[in-house]
Amino acid sequence: MIRTAQPADLDAIAALHTRARATYYQGHIPEQAYSGDAELTRTREAWSRAVARPAAEGGVFCAEQDGEVTGVAAFLTADGETTLTQLHVDPVHWRRGTGAALHAACLDAWRRAGIGRVRLEVYERNLRAQAFYARHGWLPAPAPATGRTGSHRTLWLTVSPPSGE
């Protein structure tokens, strides 16, 4: 089930976020940058701000199975641009359609809001995520100078209007 995230979900979201990030950061960046109590607190605070945003400024969706948060996605709209800021699935729930369902919920929200284009940044070594986004129609930014931000790649998605329009 996909639903809007609530403040009561914050501990589960922060823990899931930390587990998911460890799968692609481990061995590439210092562990304290994605793990540990201080990082977990920072992560929870960031998710708290995202969950509290007004709907006009973005959204946070949770995937839930049997009362457990198994995935989370967040997007932000600011200054006329929408960014998919996070999409994480708990590694024990990979390959079960959770990421696709979260992505579909975001697409539905973007279509309802009349958003035509969305961007994201993905860690360059996170090949699993890059393949996921490619399967869902995300394309690299056209020029290398704008297609990378440090250790991340910028991808864009053109959001088609709902069918029948």
N, C-alpha and C positions, 0 to 999 in steps of 0.2 A: 504494500500500500504506500502511495506517495501522498504526503500531506505537508501543510505549512508547519515549519518548525516553531516550537514554543520555548519560552524561557526554561521550562522544566527539562528540556532536552539538552541543555548546554553542556553538562558534564559528559554525557554520552557522545555528543558531537565532538567535543575537544579531544576526548580519548581516541575516537575513531580517526579524526584528522591526524593525530600524532602517529597512530599505527600505520596509516596509509602513507604518510610522508616518509616514514622510515624505510619503506620498501624501495623507494627510488633515490633517496638521499644517502642511505647508508653506504659508506665507502667512498663517497664523493665529496662530502662537506663535513665539517666537524659535527660530532654528535650533539653538542650543546646547542647547535643552531636549529635542531628539529626535535630534541628530546630533553627530558629532565623537568623538574618541578617548575622552574622559572619559565621555561618555554610553554609548558602546559597551561600555566596561569595566563601568560600573554595570549595564547591561542584562545582560551576560554573568553577572555575579555574582548578579543576581536570578534568572535562569534556572537557574543552578547550584543555588541553594537550592530552587527548585521541583522540579527533577529529583531531588534527594536526599530529598525528603519521603517519609515512609512512606505506603503506599497508603491507609491509613485517613484520612490528612490531605489527600489529593488525588491528582492525576495530571497527567502531561504526555504528550501524544501528538504524534507527528510524522507528517506525510504525506511519503512518499518516492517518487520516480519516477526510475528509472535511476540509483540511488545518490545522488541529490540530494534534500536536504530542501526540500520545496516549500510546506510549511505546518506550523503548530504550534498547539496548543491546550493550555491549562492550566486547572485548577480547583483550588480550595482549600476544604476543609471545616474549619470552626473554630467553636466555640461553638454547635454545632447548626445552622449555616447553611452552605450550599454556594454558592460564587461562581465563575462562569466568569470567570477573571481575564484571560485572553488568548485570542484566536483570530485568527491572522494567516495570510494566504496571500501568498506572494511575488507581487508584482504581475504578473510575466511569466506566472504560472500562473492568473490570475483567469479565471473563467467556464468552468472545466473540471471542476467538481464537488469540488474539493479541500476547500473550506470545508464543504460539505454532508457529506462523508465524515468530516471531523474532528468536526463537530457530532454526527453519528450515533455515533461512537465514544464521545464524552462521554455521550450519552444512554444508551448501553448500560451504561457504567460506573455512572452514577447509578441506573439501574434495578436493577442487580445489588447495589448498596449500599443499596437501599431508600430512596433520596432522592426526596422527593416535590415539592420546590420548589427552584428555583435562581434566583439573581439575577446581574445583571451591570450594569456601568456602561459606557456607550458615549459617546464624544465627540459633543457635540451637532452638530458640523459634519460628522461622518462619516455622511453620508446613505446611502452604499453599505452600510455595516455595519447601519445601522438597518433598511434594506429587507431585508437578508439575515435579520436576526433576526425581523422581522415575518413573513417567509415561513415561518420555522421555529417559529412559535407564541409567540414572546416578546411580552409585553404591557407597556405602560408602567405604572409604579407608579400607584396610583389617585389620589393627591393631589399637586398640584404641589409642595407643601412637601417631600414625601418622594420625589418623582419626579425630582428634580434634585440633583446634587451639584456645585456650582460650574459648570464648563463641560461636565458630563456628565449624561446621563439614565440613570435606573435602570429596568431592565426585569426582568420576572419570567417564569419559565417553570414551568408545572405539568408535572411529569414523570409521564406515565401509566405504570401498571404494564405489564410485558411482556404482549403479546397472549396470550390463553388463561388469564389469571388473573382 
